[in-house]
């Protein structure tokens, strides 16, 4: 049996059914997060009677969610049975939608991957055809996984831009009708679906099993085709009133005539992003600069991946110079955020972060130059540990939290 019923609204449930659902959720959460326990321990921790807990445990065993896991060690007398969670009881589906590809992962109840595929060819366009293609790719991945669809408790779809994850609307992509995008996708893939901003999901992935250790106040900077931030305050994702926090890249900080894809001029990401990297690199080649890519491709055909590989594999001088320029500008504007939020940790992630020190070192120098010294000295700047897996992992952990912590 799937656990998806625990994600459904409890408004229309009878008092007795609501009590049972809440106790099931408490027991499942306890066993999943803290390991095996006896019925006596579960009764004490949930404040329910032994007979009630015994009944719920029996139901969870019949449903394949819980299983008996040996006997507890005691000083003497009859040893009580211990119960643990079945990692195959349900699965989380995380989907990261990028400009030209999709990453998808399926995790079991212990948040371990059972299938993970990156860079599935895809073109993100604001069209119904692109949306149907996304749903088709998800359906194919699920079919190939061998996991029964009814065991997948939910899907979390990461998209860039303005996402209201609470009501399931995307206002940057696929806003075709007055119906939540989450419902539209759910009707196509037949799995309960949630939406999340891509950068926020990446931040949460790093927080749960990435570079974050004990830090509770964290800013994750996603420097990809655009640039956005995910904010974690006191260990919780910060959404803002309508869920649109983190649109750092659309701050109008440059006095240029470059039109951002949001429609405004001078946005931060017009000079600090993968898009800016490609534009600056091509302009330099057109003005006579030399690169390892010179002559290998027509200038118009050069992509951000070509430039990143030129840095990572060949230490291309021109590409490094432009990357360091972007890193320095990034650090200058990050210093404002650091002065405002006073975070314990700032993480650099996204495609451009794959160049590591060529982005990190100039960013760090600029942060120390422009931020308040007492603030920047009390903060660490680190690179993403999860890399391209951060978004999918974060999506799966967001689904886990919806199961364990939703009202």
C-alpha positions in Angstrom: 0.0 0.0 0.0 1.3 3.5 -0.8 1.7 6.2 1.8 0.2 8.8 -0.4 -2.9 8.9 1.7 -0.9 10.7 4.3 -0.3 13.6 2.0 -4.0 14.1 1.4 -6.2 16.7 3.1 -7.5 15.6 6.5 -10.4 18.1 6.6 -13.1 15.6 5.7 -12.0 12.7 7.8 -13.9 11.5 10.9 -12.4 12.0 14.3 -11.4 8.4 14.7 -9.9 8.1 11.2 -8.0 11.4 11.7 -6.6 10.0 15.0 -5.5 6.8 13.2 -3.8 8.8 10.4 -2.0 11.1 12.8 -0.7 8.1 14.8 0.4 6.3 11.7 2.3 9.4 10.6 3.9 9.7 14.0 5.1 6.1 14.0 6.3 6.2 10.4 8.2 9.4 11.0 9.8 8.0 14.2 10.9 4.8 12.6 12.1 6.5 9.4 14.1 9.2 11.0 15.4 7.5 14.2 15.5 3.8 13.4 13.9 0.8 15.1 11.8 0.9 18.2 9.6 -1.4 20.4 5.9 -0.9 20.8 6.5 0.3 24.4 8.9 2.9 23.1 6.5 4.1 20.4 3.7 4.3 22.9 5.7 6.4 25.2 7.0 8.7 22.5 3.6 9.2 20.8 1.6 9.3 24.1 -0.8 6.5 22.9 -1.8 3.4 24.7 0.0 0.1 24.1 -3.1 -1.6 22.6 -3.6 1.3 20.2 0.0 1.3 19.0 -0.1 -2.5 18.7 -3.2 -2.2 16.4 -1.6 0.5 14.2 1.7 -1.4 14.0 -0.3 -4.5 12.9 -2.0 -2.5 10.2 1.3 -1.0 9.0 2.8 -4.5 8.8 -0.1 -5.7 6.7 0.3 -2.7 4.4 4.0 -3.5 3.9 5.2 -0.3 5.5 6.7 -1.6 8.7 8.3 -5.0 9.5 9.6 -6.8 12.6 13.3 -6.4 12.9 14.5 -8.8 15.6 14.4 -8.6 19.4 15.6 -5.8 21.6 18.5 -6.5 23.9 17.4 -6.4 27.6 19.0 -7.2 30.9 16.6 -10.1 31.5 13.1 -11.4 30.9 11.3 -11.7 27.6 12.8 -9.6 24.9 10.3 -7.3 23.1 10.1 -7.2 19.3 11.6 -4.2 17.5 10.0 -2.7 14.4 11.6 -0.8 11.5 10.5 0.9 8.4 10.5 -1.0 5.0 12.7 1.1 2.7 10.7 -0.3 -0.3 7.3 0.8 1.3 7.3 3.9 -0.9 9.5 6.1 -3.2 10.1 9.8 -3.8 10.4 11.1 -7.4 12.5 14.2 -7.9 12.6 16.0 -11.3 14.9 18.9 -12.2 13.9 20.7 -15.3 16.7 22.6 -17.0 16.9 24.7 -20.1 18.2 21.9 -22.4 17.9 18.8 -20.2 16.1 17.0 -17.4 17.6 15.2 -14.3 15.3 12.6 -12.6 15.9 10.5 -9.6 13.8 7.9 -7.7 14.7 7.5 -4.0 13.4 4.8 -1.6 12.1 5.5 1.9 15.6 5.9 3.3 16.4 8.6 0.7 18.7 6.3 -1.3 18.6 6.3 -5.1 17.2 3.3 -6.8 17.4 5.0 -10.2 19.0 8.3 -11.2 19.4 9.7 -14.7 20.9 13.0 -15.7 21.0 15.1 -18.9 17.9 13.6 -20.6 17.6 15.7 -23.8 14.8 18.2 -23.5 14.0 21.7 -24.6 12.3 24.0 -22.0 9.9 26.2 -24.0 6.8 27.9 -22.7 4.5 25.8 -24.8 2.0 23.0 -24.3 4.1 20.7 -26.5 7.1 21.2 -24.1 4.9 20.5 -21.1 3.6 17.3 -22.7 7.2 16.3 -23.5 8.1 16.8 -19.9 5.3 14.5 -18.8 6.2 11.9 -21.3 9.8 11.8 -20.1 8.7 11.4 -16.5 6.3 8.6 -17.5 9.1 6.8 -19.5 11.5 7.1 -16.5 8.9 5.6 -14.1 8.2 2.7 -16.5 11.9 2.0 -16.9 12.5 2.0 -13.2 10.5 -1.1 -12.5 8.9 0.5 -9.4 5.1 0.2 -9.3 3.6 3.6 -9.9 1.3 3.3 -6.9 4.3 3.0 -4.6 5.6 6.4 -5.6 4.3 8.7 -2.9 4.8 11.9 -4.9 6.7 13.8 -7.5 8.4 17.1 -6.9 9.1 19.1 -10.1 11.8 21.8 -9.9 11.4 24.7 -12.3 13.2 28.0 -12.5 11.4 31.3 -12.0 8.4 32.3 -9.9 6.9 29.2 -8.3 4.2 29.2 -5.7 4.7 25.7 -4.3 1.9 26.1 -1.8 -0.8 26.2 -4.4 1.1 24.5 -7.3 1.4 27.4 -9.7 4.3 28.4 -12.0 4.1 31.9 -13.3 7.3 31.7 -15.4 6.6 28.5 -17.4 3.5 26.7 -18.5 1.0 29.2 -17.1 -1.7 28.5 -19.7 -4.9 28.3 -17.7 -6.3 29.1 -14.3 -5.5 25.7 -13.0 -2.4 24.7 -10.9 0.4 23.3 -13.0 0.9 20.7 -10.3 -2.6 19.4 -11.1 -2.1 19.4 -14.8 1.1 17.4 -14.5 -0.5 15.1 -12.0 -3.3 14.3 -14.4 -0.6 13.2 -17.0 1.7 11.1 -14.8 -0.8 9.8 -12.2 1.4 10.6 -9.2 0.7 13.3 -6.6 2.7 16.2 -7.8 4.2 19.3 -6.2 6.2 22.2 -7.7 9.4 23.8 -6.3 11.8 26.5 -7.4 14.9 24.8 -8.7 17.4 26.8 -6.6 15.4 26.3 -3.4 15.4 22.6 -4.0 19.2 22.6 -4.6 19.7 24.5 -1.4 17.6 21.9 0.5 19.6 19.1 -1.0 22.9 20.6 0.2 21.3 21.3 3.6 20.2 17.7 4.2 23.1 15.7 2.8 25.6 18.0 1.1 28.2 20.5 2.2 26.2 21.8 5.1 27.3 20.5 8.5 25.7 22.2 11.5 25.0 25.5 9.9 21.3 26.7 10.2 21.5 30.0 8.3 22.6 29.4 4.7 22.5 31.1 1.3 22.8 28.8 -1.7 23.7 30.6 -4.9 22.8 28.9 -8.2 24.9 30.3 -11.0 23.6 28.6 -14.1 22.0 29.9 -17.2 20.6 32.6 -14.9 21.3 33.2 -11.2 19.1 32.7 -8.1 19.5 32.1 -4.4 17.9 29.7 -2.0 17.7 30.9 1.6 17.7 28.7 4.7 16.9 30.5 8.0 17.2 28.6 11.3 17.2 25.3 9.4 14.0 26.1 7.4 13.6 27.0 3.7 12.6 30.6 3.4 9.8 31.2 0.9 8.5 34.7 1.4 4.8 35.6 1.4 3.9 34.1 -2.0 6.8 31.8 -2.4 8.9 34.0 -4.7 11.9 34.6 -2.6 15.4 34.2 -4.1 15.0 36.1 -7.4 18.4 37.6 -6.9 19.2 37.5 -10.6 16.4 40.0 -11.4 17.8 42.8 -9.3 18.2 45.8 -11.6 21.8 46.7 -10.6 23.5 47.4 -14.0 23.1 50.5 -16.1 23.2 48.6 -19.4 20.8 48.2 -22.3 20.7 44.4 -22.2 17.2 43.0 -21.9 16.8 40.2 -19.5 14.5 37.3 -20.3 12.1 38.8 -17.6 11.7 41.7 -19.9 13.6 44.3 -17.9 17.0 45.9 -18.5 20.0 45.8 -16.4 19.2 42.7 -14.3 22.1 41.2 -12.3 22.0 38.0 -14.4 22.6 40.0 -17.6 26.2 40.3 -16.5 26.5 37.4 -14.0 25.3 34.1 -15.4 25.9 31.4 -18.0 24.0 33.5 -20.5 26.4 36.4 -19.8 29.4 34.1 -20.0 28.4 33.0 -23.5 27.7 36.5 -24.7 31.0 37.9 -23.4 33.0 35.0 -24.7 31.6 35.3 -28.2 32.1 39.1 -28.2 35.7 38.6 -27.2 36.3 36.2 -30.1 34.6 38.6 -32.5 37.0 41.3 -31.4 40.0 39.2 -32.1 40.7 37.3 -28.9 42.1 33.8 -29.1 40.8 30.7 -27.4 41.3 26.9 -27.7 37.8 26.9 -29.2 38.9 29.3 -32.0 38.4 27.5 -35.4 36.8 24.4 -33.8 33.3 25.8 -33.9 31.6 28.7 -35.5 31.2 31.5 -33.0 27.4 31.4 -33.1 27.5 27.6 -32.3 29.6 27.9 -29.1 27.6 26.9 -26.0 28.1 27.5 -22.3 29.1 23.8 -21.9 31.9 24.3 -24.5 33.2 27.2 -22.5 33.1 25.4 -19.2 34.9 22.4 -20.7 37.5 24.8 -22.1 38.1 26.0 -18.5 37.9 22.6 -16.7 39.8 20.5 -19.2 42.1 22.9 -21.0 42.5 25.9 -18.7 41.6 28.2 -21.6 43.0 31.7 -20.8 40.2 33.7 -22.4 37.5 31.6 -20.8 39.2 31.8 -17.4 39.5 35.6 -17.6 35.8 36.1 -18.3 34.9 33.6 -15.6 37.0 35.4 -13.0 35.4 38.7 -14.1 31.9 37.1 -13.5 33.1 35.7 -10.2 34.4 39.1 -9.0 31.1 40.8 -9.9 29.1 38.0 -8.2 31.1 38.5 -5.0 30.5 42.2 -5.0 26.8 41.8 -5.1 26.8 38.8 -2.7 28.4 41.1 -0.2 25.1 43.0 0.0 23.3 39.8 0.9 25.9 38.9 3.4 25.6 42.3 5.1 21.8 41.9 5.2 21.5 38.3 6.3 24.7 37.6 8.1 24.7 33.9 7.1 26.9 31.2 8.5 27.6 29.7 5.1 27.3 30.7 1.5 27.4 27.9 -1.1 28.2 28.4 -4.8 26.4 25.8 -7.0 25.0 25.5 -10.5 26.8 24.9 -13.8 29.4 27.7 -13.5 30.4 26.4 -10.0 31.9 23.4 -11.9 34.9 25.6 -12.6 35.6 25.7 -8.8 38.4 28.1 -8.0 37.9 30.2 -11.1 34.6 31.3 -9.7 35.2 30.9 -6.0 38.5 32.8 -5.6 37.5 36.0 -7.3 34.1 35.9 -5.6 35.7 35.4 -2.2 38.1 38.3 -2.8 35.3 40.6 -3.7 33.2 39.5 -0.7 36.1 40.5 1.6 36.6 43.8 -0.3 33.0 44.9 -0.3 31.2 43.4 2.7 31.6 44.4 6.4 34.7 42.7 7.7 33.0 41.6 10.9 30.3 39.9 8.9 32.4 38.3 6.2 35.0 37.0 8.7 32.2 35.2 10.5 31.0 33.4 7.3 32.3 30.5 5.2 32.2 30.3 1.4 32.1 26.8 0.0 31.3 25.0 -3.3 28.4 22.6 -3.7 29.2 19.1 -2.7 26.3 17.5 -4.6 26.8 19.2 -7.9 24.3 18.3 -10.5 22.5 15.9 -8.1 21.6 18.7 -5.6 18.2 19.6 -7.2 16.9 16.1 -7.5 18.0 15.2 -4.0 16.5 18.3 -2.6 13.2 17.6 -4.3 13.1 14.1 -2.7 13.8 15.6 0.7 11.0 18.2 0.2 8.6 15.3 -0.5 9.8 13.5 2.7 9.1 16.6 4.7 5.6 17.0 3.2 4.9 13.4 4.4 6.4 13.8 7.9 5.8 17.4 8.8 2.6 18.4 7.0 -0.4 19.2 9.2 
